[in-house]
Amino acid sequence: MSARTLFDKLWDSHQVAAESESTPGVLYIDLHMVHEVTSPQAFDELRSRGLKVRRPDRTLATLDHSTPTLPPGADGKRPYFTKEAEAQVAKLEANVQEFGIDLMGWDSPHRGVVHVAGPEVGATQPGMTIVCGDSHTATHGAFGALAFGIGTTEVGHVLATQCLLQRKPKSFAIHVDGQLQVGVTAKDLILHIIGKIGIAGGTGYVLEYTGEAVRALSMEERMTVCNMSIEAGARAGLVAPDETTFAWLKGRERAPQGAAWDEAVATWRTLTTDEGATYDREVRIDASTIQPSVTYGTHPGMVVPIHAPVPAAADALEQRALDYMKVTAGKPIAGEAVDVVFIGSCTNGRLSDLRAAAEILRGRHVAEGVRMLVVPGSEQVRREAESEGLHEVFLNAGAEWRQPGCSMCIAMNGDMAQPGQLVVATSNRNFEGRQGKGARTVLASPLVAAASAVAGRVADPREYLNQEVAA
Amino acid sequence: MSTATRPLTYVHSRTAVLRDENIDTDRIIPARFLTTTERTGLGKHAFEDWRYAADGSDNPSFPLNQPQARGCSILVAGRNFGCGSSREHAPWALLDYGINAVISNEIADIFRGNALKNGLLAIVLTDAEHRWLLDNPGIELRIDIASSSIRLPDGGSIHFELESFARHCLLNGVDQMGFLLQQDDAITAYEHRTEKAA
């Protein structure tokens, strides 16, 4: 067989029926993750047709988008933002009962943001196809799984048949050479990549991140990178599995155990792009030149190094984005006054992200007038952070320590910014109104977010990392 | 309720134009309206934060609020329409608002797939064709699905690419769930061949 890319191998091994001129291929899905927002209409569809879920054992649900991040009140009731949010969660709880699906629900020690919780329990494994009614499903590609977001009609298709009708996308290699500097994170890397290829640069492609700098990333960092593939227009992003992947997965609840583990690892080692395989498109990036990066506009491709001047608007539409953000061309984002800092989300809500933020906040205090929310990505992240005392670092610094959920990334659950407020957020989208009507979002790493909380203005974390503080 | 759509052979309307590029799914339907568990009723919230003024009245500077844009079912939009999330609420909201076709020179992948599955035409044209449509709002177009062509008022026409299966499904009201369910034997065979059977 001719040389194949990792993507080719994943695609080929999941073909139930090959595509033809007249019909797309039938692609088998190994793992379907489900949450409350994009699934109710799909379950209704199954019910109206008298269908069952074909593979409940390959379906895993969680509650994350509409869920409050404040604990239940004295009356034991959870403080849902609206009755509709509460009803939506209740509907998923009823649907999983009726259709026999596992739910990482309110009483589960594993509940969390779908793309944090899934990998954590070992459900996400190399070589799989993984879908969810959520565009950040690309996250799971960090394990060498072909993972992408789907709409609710397709959620219904997978529930009923475990398959999707798909035409094969093209492949796009992002080679990242060199090493990231101190204070420069995986978040800065992916923001830089999106800035370079543009927010539609990956449309029609599956990205594969390769090269020395990618190999050096931890699993959590790889998840941050793959997570934002969709912000470059690509439905999926991949990193070939390696020893880092296997070490991270080993022993997790849903990962293979014993002899099955050894067998699985042997198979996973074959999941690399063959020597001589070709991609439809390639770019090369030097990691050593990347600076802490921030967005300045209203989409994730409008990104600059933190001290670099905001570029002049190329046209009236770009000027509109600068006006919405109340930023000035020619001035850097560093120094902009900050109202809110949000640390969390499927992009940067994992333990290592919280540790990074705590490193800056330890012994320091959030600036007066700044509201800071720290929202762990899952119950497991919350437990681990609390066992290390990170929550005390955040609370002592004057930040709010919340329960897991999507929270202010999508602002569906009542966690939102007020009109005009500037939010430095570790999440993934800075669209107009994304974090609340009129809210202005600056996307950044957990280090930049924490430094900005302390400074009360957008700040370079390197100003704090080398500084001793009185504990 | 079934997603099987009625056969759609053409869309005939004047065009309304939103020149903005990168109109994302949060702008099409803000996330706070995603707590619905229905597919219907989202039209009144389409473009909510753009379309209404703070007091709830129509924002006169929103192009689709202009008198000449009212009743148009073909939307010509700037590059990269529908980027962002996978929420199918975006095409549901547009259809409920009265839009039956979106034309751009680039449309985000997930949005495009979702749109076509719901009978919302998502058409990508060349930069030149697209620019001409952006610059000539309000012209009458007839989009013919069988021939994948758009008839212009002067009798000329523009060809567009439409994935063959999507075209077949639109023209015949084919229900893709039904199509997949018919693959049951092949799916079972795959599960056995790959040791993925339950």
Contacts between the chains, C-beta under 8 A, distances in Angstrom:
chain1	res1	chain2	res2	distance
A	13	B	194	7.5
A	16	B	183	6.6
A	16	B	186	5.2
A	16	B	187	5.5
A	16	B	190	4.4
A	17	B	183	6.4
A	17	B	186	5.4
A	21	B	164	6.4
A	22	B	164	5.4
A	22	B	165	6.4
A	22	B	168	7.0
A	23	B	164	7.9
A	23	B	165	5.1
A	24	B	163	7.7
A	24	B	165	5.5
A	26	B	180	7.1
A	26	B	183	5.4
A	26	B	186	6.8
A	26	B	187	7.3
A	28	B	187	7.1
A	28	B	190	5.7
A	28	B	191	7.8
A	28	B	194	7.7
A	28	B	196	7.4
A	30	B	196	7.2
A	37	B	34	5.2
A	37	B	35	7.5
A	37	B	87	7.7
A	38	B	86	7.0
A	38	B	87	6.7
A	38	B	88	7.1
A	40	B	37	3.8
A	41	B	37	6.9
A	41	B	38	6.9
A	41	B	39	5.2
A	41	B	88	7.8
A	44	B	1	6.3
A	44	B	37	7.8
A	45	B	1	7.1
A	45	B	2	7.1
A	45	B	3	6.2
A	45	B	177	7.2
A	48	B	1	5.4
A	48	B	2	6.2
A	49	B	2	7.1
A	49	B	177	7.3
A	51	B	181	7.8
A	54	B	187	7.9
A	55	B	198	6.4
A	57	B	198	5.8
A	65	B	34	7.5
A	66	B	35	5.6
A	82	B	35	6.2
A	84	B	35	3.9
A	84	B	36	6.7
A	85	B	35	4.8
A	87	B	35	7.7
A	87	B	37	6.9
A	88	B	35	5.0
A	88	B	36	7.8
A	88	B	37	5.7
A	91	B	37	5.3
A	133	B	86	6.0
A	133	B	88	7.9
A	134	B	85	7.5
A	134	B	86	6.0
A	135	B	84	6.9
A	135	B	85	4.9
A	135	B	86	4.3
A	135	B	110	6.1
A	137	B	86	8.0
A	149	B	85	7.6
A	149	B	86	3.8
A	149	B	110	5.8
A	150	B	86	6.1
A	150	B	110	7.3
A	151	B	86	5.6
A	151	B	87	7.5
A	151	B	88	3.8
A	151	B	110	6.6
A	151	B	113	6.6
A	151	B	114	3.7
A	151	B	117	6.9
A	152	B	39	7.9
A	152	B	88	4.2
A	152	B	114	8.0
A	153	B	3	5.5
A	153	B	88	6.3
A	153	B	114	6.9
A	153	B	117	4.6
A	153	B	118	7.0
A	153	B	176	7.4
A	153	B	177	7.9
A	154	B	113	7.6
A	154	B	117	7.5
A	156	B	3	7.2
A	156	B	177	6.3
A	157	B	176	6.8
A	157	B	177	5.9
A	157	B	180	5.5
A	160	B	177	6.4
A	160	B	180	7.2
A	160	B	181	6.7
A	161	B	177	7.8
A	161	B	180	4.4
A	161	B	181	6.2
A	161	B	183	6.9
A	161	B	184	7.5
A	161	B	187	6.2
A	162	B	187	6.6
A	163	B	180	5.8
A	163	B	183	6.8
A	163	B	187	5.8
A	165	B	165	7.1
A	165	B	176	6.1
A	165	B	179	7.2
A	165	B	180	6.6
A	167	B	163	6.8
A	169	B	109	7.8
A	199	B	22	6.2
A	199	B	80	6.6
A	199	B	83	6.1
A	200	B	22	7.8
A	200	B	79	7.1
A	200	B	80	4.4
A	200	B	83	6.8
A	200	B	106	5.5
A	200	B	108	7.3
A	203	B	80	7.5
A	203	B	106	6.5
A	203	B	108	6.5
A	203	B	109	5.8
A	204	B	109	6.5
A	230	B	84	7.9
A	230	B	110	7.9
A	233	B	80	7.3
A	233	B	83	6.6
A	233	B	108	6.3
A	233	B	109	7.0
A	235	B	109	5.5
A	235	B	110	6.4
A	299	B	22	5.2
A	299	B	24	6.9
A	299	B	83	7.4
A	317	B	19	7.2
A	317	B	20	5.8
A	317	B	21	5.7
A	317	B	78	7.1
A	320	B	20	7.7
A	410	B	31	4.7
A	411	B	31	6.2
A	411	B	32	7.0
A	412	B	31	4.9
A	412	B	32	6.1
A	412	B	34	6.2
A	412	B	35	6.7
A	429	B	24	7.6
A	429	B	26	7.0
A	429	B	84	6.5
A	431	B	24	4.6
A	431	B	26	4.4
A	431	B	27	6.6
A	431	B	84	6.3
A	432	B	26	7.1
A	432	B	27	6.1
A	432	B	49	7.1
A	433	B	26	6.0
A	433	B	27	7.2
A	433	B	30	5.7
A	433	B	49	4.9
A	434	B	26	5.1
A	434	B	31	7.4
A	437	B	30	7.4
A	437	B	49	5.4
A	438	B	49	7.9
